[in-house]
Amino acid sequence: MIAAELPYLPPEAAFAAFAETPGLAFLDSAASGDPRACVSYLCLTPRATLRLGADPYATLRRWMARYPAPERPEGWPFPFAGGAVGWIGYDLAREEAGVESRFSPLPGLPGGWFGLYDTLLGFDPVARRLVYLGPEAELPGIVEALRRVPELPPVPRLDWAPEMSREAYHAAHERLRDYIVAGDIYQANLTTRFTAPRPVGLSLPALHLALRRLSPAPFAACLQHEDSGLACASPERFLRLTAEGEVETRPIKGTAARSDDPDEDATAAAALHASPKERAENLMITDLLRNDLGQVCATGSVAVPELWAVESYAQAHHLVSAVTGRLKPGLDAFDLLAATLPGGSITGAPKRRAMQIIDELEAGPRGAYCGALAWIGFDGAMDSAIIIRTLTATASTLYAQAGGGITWDSVAGAEYDEAMVKISPLLALGQ
């Protein structure tokens, strides 16, 4: 294995050059000015692939253990130096948490998917660095491919249709508030979904690049495997784990739409930060994640170093907090995922009852949506994101979904409008 500095090419251009590569994974830190959006990875030609089903966390651990970790070469400057890249869907994580569903799984979509990669291109757009990691024998072919960047086909028209009308959403919202009054839950994340037939010949990489232009995000990704995959513009880090066992999660709860007028935009951000409702909603989920991390982190190590920060993205301002901890000795990334999936920000509190109510009130399964996408390094480190602002593709159908946390103070019309703000870049694709 070698690390080789190459002439700089923007990550989206290199992605286009390898768009037809089977099993391609693009971890695309596309947001500008975001300190977390500093490295992108193009993961080429997986050594092995894995479709996840029952017992996903132990299965992942055993699968990775079968492959010897290559030695990290000198000159590779980025945190991820090869390992597993993929996703675990909400429905699989819910099932592993012991909550049954009235829905059948989405046809043509696995419960989760990972590829094992030791051939990477790493990008630092600020420093304008492009570095190759992989076998020396493959480097000439990589360099040649980067010289020929094709123009991907345009995204054809997509005919989006809602699965839940505005009126049906309002009814589900009010039923959820009844559960809050009854003491079942404090809040739950209610979502609504749109579907579209997948046009023949649709390029998922072209779809991702179109979404990237509309909604650049720090945890964007395009993962394609066989006839299915994800085009993701997630703003939300789920779990970051260092090789030394330090953990961070950054739940998003609280949203305000952006404005083209700078004064109105600043006012919206300030109102979000000051809102008692949004602060209470964020605090509930921050506390839930403190409890989740407490299952696997050393006693006394769990802390909340950041509470109610406002982060701004293409369509929305968000209220974000940070929870940190240190893994107990002997535990690893797979134990951490098992203790925390599905994420608290897209379930509710208490988590188990919230998941049961979500299944009762939503119109269909979530599939990959609201699960987690991640890289898990050979060295034990991990970074991951909640799968939101994401288009899920199967061989025949495209799915786009959005929602938000519902509390007693929530107003159905405002919550539905907030969901439409979140989903707007997805529905704008192919229009």
JONOR-V269169 format. One record per helix or strand. SS is the DSSP state (a for helix, b for strand). FROM is the first residue (numbers start at 1). TO is the last residue. Records with the same first field share a line. If there is no record, write none. Layout:
BEGIN
SS: FROM-TO, FROM-TO
END
This chain:
BEGIN
b: 2-6, 25-28, 40-43, 48-52, 83-88, 112-117, 120-124, 129-134, 161-162, 187-197, 219-225, 228-234, 237-241, 246-249, 252-257, 297-297, 303-312, 316-327, 348-349, 372-377, 382-386, 390-393, 397-406
a: 11-17, 56-65, 90-96, 136-146, 166-181, 204-214, 262-274, 276-294, 333-340, 344-346, 351-361, 412-427
END
